[in-house]
């Protein structure tokens, strides 16, 4: 009679199940790596792929985030060229629909006054010297999840700058 040694175990193996499990694990690791790379690139918030700009040549350049987080601070930066400040003041308007979807925390420099129109708010800024470039920073928080679009323009210039953002929860 053959005796069994203590280290011999009788274990059923399912190699097909083990291989499927390994494939799922590899796919999950790959998926996590892709999400991490997208996050580092800025698709899930601030980063190089998130930053964008649009312009109204000779008058206005707008810098904004393509991807934002719900209720997280973000900056909307309007850079006004000398042609936009010749009169000693700059009149920058922002689409009311975009502002309704956002909460404006601060505006730097502060406007001297704000005028309401049907579809926009006009921010009037006094300039120290006519023809001097001006940078205006709106610090705001998105109050709506999903795709958001807006427009920014100058009261005394033809045209406007459209932009789009996607707001993550």
C-alpha positions as CSV (number, residue, x, y, z in Angstrom):
1,X,0.0,0.0,0.0
2,X,1.4,3.3,-1.1
3,X,1.4,6.0,1.5
4,X,0.5,9.6,0.7
5,X,3.0,12.2,1.7
6,X,1.8,15.2,3.7
7,X,2.7,17.7,1.0
8,X,0.7,16.2,-1.8
9,X,-2.6,18.0,-2.3
10,X,-5.4,17.0,-4.5
11,X,-6.6,20.4,-5.9
12,X,-8.9,20.8,-8.9
13,X,-7.6,23.5,-11.3
14,X,-9.6,25.4,-13.8
15,X,-7.0,26.8,-16.2
16,X,-9.6,28.4,-18.5
17,X,-11.1,30.4,-15.6
18,X,-7.6,31.5,-14.4
19,X,-6.7,32.7,-17.9
20,X,-9.9,34.7,-18.2
21,X,-9.3,36.2,-14.8
22,X,-5.8,37.2,-15.8
23,X,-7.1,38.9,-19.0
24,X,-9.7,40.8,-17.0
25,X,-7.0,42.0,-14.6
26,X,-4.7,43.1,-17.4
27,X,-7.6,45.0,-19.1
28,X,-8.4,46.7,-15.7
29,X,-4.8,47.7,-15.3
30,X,-4.7,49.1,-18.8
31,X,-7.9,51.0,-18.2
32,X,-6.6,52.5,-15.0
33,X,-3.4,53.5,-16.8
34,X,-5.4,55.3,-19.6
35,X,-7.5,57.2,-17.0
36,X,-4.3,58.2,-15.2
37,X,-2.7,59.5,-18.4
38,X,-5.9,61.4,-19.4
39,X,-6.0,63.0,-15.9
40,X,-2.4,64.0,-16.1
41,X,-2.9,65.5,-19.6
42,X,-5.8,67.6,-18.4
43,X,-8.9,65.9,-19.8
44,X,-10.3,65.4,-16.3
45,X,-9.5,68.9,-15.0
46,X,-6.6,71.4,-15.2
47,X,-3.7,70.4,-17.5
48,X,-2.2,71.0,-20.9
49,X,-5.1,69.5,-22.9
50,X,-7.6,71.5,-20.8
51,X,-6.2,74.9,-21.5
52,X,-7.5,76.6,-24.6
53,X,-7.8,80.1,-26.1
54,X,-9.8,81.9,-28.7
55,X,-9.5,85.4,-30.1
56,X,-11.0,88.3,-31.8
57,X,-7.9,89.3,-33.8
58,X,-6.6,92.8,-32.9
59,X,-9.0,93.2,-30.0
60,X,-9.4,90.3,-27.6
61,X,-7.8,87.0,-26.6
62,X,-9.8,84.7,-24.3
63,X,-8.1,81.9,-22.2
64,X,-10.3,79.3,-20.6
65,X,-10.4,75.7,-19.4
66,X,-12.1,73.2,-21.9
67,X,-12.7,70.8,-19.0
68,X,-13.8,72.0,-15.6
69,X,-15.0,70.5,-12.4
70,X,-18.4,71.3,-10.9
71,X,-18.1,74.1,-8.3
72,X,-14.3,74.1,-8.5
73,X,-12.6,77.5,-9.0
74,X,-11.5,78.3,-12.6
75,X,-10.3,81.3,-14.4
76,X,-11.7,83.0,-17.5
77,X,-9.0,85.4,-18.7
78,X,-9.7,88.2,-21.2
79,X,-6.6,89.9,-22.7
80,X,-7.6,93.2,-24.3
81,X,-5.4,94.6,-27.0
82,X,-4.6,98.3,-27.2
83,X,-7.3,98.8,-29.9
84,X,-9.9,97.8,-27.4
85,X,-8.9,100.4,-24.8
86,X,-8.4,103.5,-26.9
87,X,-11.3,105.4,-25.4
88,X,-9.9,105.2,-21.8
89,X,-12.4,102.4,-20.9
90,X,-13.0,98.9,-22.0
91,X,-16.5,97.5,-22.4
92,X,-16.3,93.7,-22.2
93,X,-19.5,91.7,-22.4
94,X,-20.2,88.1,-21.3
95,X,-23.1,85.9,-22.5
96,X,-25.8,85.9,-19.8
97,X,-26.5,82.2,-20.4
98,X,-22.9,81.3,-19.5
99,X,-23.1,83.5,-16.4
100,X,-26.4,81.9,-15.3
101,X,-24.6,78.5,-15.3
102,X,-21.7,79.9,-13.3
103,X,-21.0,81.7,-10.0
104,X,-18.6,84.6,-10.4
105,X,-16.4,84.9,-7.3
106,X,-14.1,87.7,-8.3
107,X,-13.2,90.0,-11.2
108,X,-9.7,91.4,-11.3
109,X,-9.5,94.4,-11.8
110,X,-12.9,95.2,-10.6
111,X,-15.2,96.8,-13.1
112,X,-16.2,100.4,-12.6
113,X,-19.8,99.5,-13.4
114,X,-21.9,96.6,-14.9
115,X,-24.7,97.2,-17.4
116,X,-27.4,94.6,-18.1
117,X,-28.6,93.8,-21.6
118,X,-31.1,91.2,-22.7
119,X,-28.6,88.5,-23.5
120,X,-25.4,89.7,-21.8
121,X,-23.8,91.6,-19.0
122,X,-21.5,94.4,-20.0
123,X,-18.5,95.0,-17.7
124,X,-17.0,98.5,-18.0
125,X,-13.4,98.9,-16.9
126,X,-11.5,102.2,-16.6
127,X,-8.0,102.1,-18.0
128,X,-5.1,104.1,-16.6
129,X,-3.9,105.2,-20.1
130,X,-5.9,104.9,-23.3
131,X,-4.4,102.3,-25.7
132,X,-2.9,100.3,-22.9
133,X,-3.4,96.5,-23.0
134,X,-5.6,95.2,-20.1
135,X,-5.9,91.7,-18.6
136,X,-9.2,90.9,-16.9
137,X,-9.5,87.7,-14.8
138,X,-12.9,86.3,-13.9
139,X,-12.6,83.7,-11.1
140,X,-15.8,81.6,-11.2
141,X,-17.3,78.2,-10.4
142,X,-19.5,76.2,-12.8
143,X,-22.9,75.5,-11.3
144,X,-24.1,73.2,-14.0
145,X,-22.8,69.7,-15.0
146,X,-22.3,68.9,-18.7
147,X,-21.6,70.9,-21.8
148,X,-21.6,74.6,-21.4
149,X,-21.0,77.2,-24.0
150,X,-20.5,81.0,-23.9
151,X,-19.5,84.1,-25.8
152,X,-17.4,87.0,-24.9
153,X,-17.0,90.2,-26.9
154,X,-16.4,93.9,-26.9
155,X,-19.2,96.5,-27.1
156,X,-17.3,98.6,-29.7
157,X,-16.0,95.7,-31.9
158,X,-17.8,93.6,-34.4
159,X,-18.0,89.9,-33.5
160,X,-17.4,87.9,-30.4
161,X,-15.3,84.9,-29.1
162,X,-17.3,81.7,-28.7
163,X,-16.1,79.0,-26.3
164,X,-17.2,75.6,-24.9
165,X,-16.5,73.8,-21.7
166,X,-17.3,70.4,-20.4
167,X,-18.0,70.4,-16.6
168,X,-17.4,67.1,-14.8
169,X,-19.3,66.2,-11.6
